[in-house]
């Protein structure tokens, strides 16, 4: 088990949407879907575009705004498009109005 | 009966993706992948952008890593041409004379660049762009040139002009139509693209064309039909393409010059399929179309692989493609840009999604600049042949997913 770190305020991520946060020099996206938080590496593995903002979140499927690679933010796996490598995903939780992810 | 041997002609994005899909779908038979370039399948979009500017390494272009092909028992015959395809004997004969028998064959030979037949077109320093080798030639010319002429302002010309500007080179574009990317985007959106290039310092000469190139062995100037002379150290020509069909024997061709395939991507010869730029497919909604873009090459290549393994499904992708120029992201869905255009957002602000409707009000295409989400969300509507409400299309507060079919 890694440690949970606080990355931002919970109200920055509204239901059905995702936002990007800077975490120790890396960009991490956090989505809220049907109440649950999902954290993921925010850099597309195809050509390095940031997934959020600009990407399209539909349920837990996130499509990169640049070239259409689609990832599951639950598992990180590629669902469609040109990317062949998964994105990272991290356990996320909300504590006292803050978002924490396990790193 | 499942096939035993699949021969893929064209080590392209479509061909390579088809091979990868065959293995991912569990096909355990023999696969022979034939390519005329000495390269394993690679992605071409970066050749006019990040690779051209030196921002992307060669191995990042590969469709699958170097060692993937042998690890998956794929026989590659690279740097060789197909001499003949015999649909009766069911063999493909390559340059050294070896006939390779197949049960299923996929043609994914793509397109070749159209030549510019004017005096001086064979001077040194005049380059086309299709392959890694071409991109390397442009990079090497750009290393010493201060001024470049780009002939043609379609996708390739516009992207190369942007990349050369970002490298600090003075760029003049000569384009026969009235504005940038006119054939695919139409005049109004083409003008937006032209304004982006103008802001970046590109000189554009529309409604003009090249009369001749001049120089002592190496190109030094371009003389246009209107009689102007433009000094330059290099020229990149991007004046369109034609399907690479010379090796396909007697397969039926479509009016657009591509190999005619049915909705499941099979040609008029049973067991022979085509995918990617070279394939003119019978789309269930869009009619017969031939699309020369990246996303289509992947999706069509994968679909053809499944079709070769027996899938009866029609290929009904709505088609989606993009162009990155400077820091602007252009995306398009569908294929036909009709006259009737509904705009969401603002052309002037360079943030819009334009929807194109046909005479019956059916959404046929969308073009977005820096609004990727709306372009993507219009795809299901295009696929379904929907006729969405015009006011709703124009309203940025309406989620396109709610418009239904």
Interface residues (C-beta under 8 A of the other chain):
Chain A: X47 X54 X55 X56 X58 X63 X65 X66 X67 X68 X81 X82 X84
Chain B: X43 X45 X46 X50 X56 X60 X64 X294 X295 X298 X320 X322 X324 X329 X372 X373 X376 X377 X401
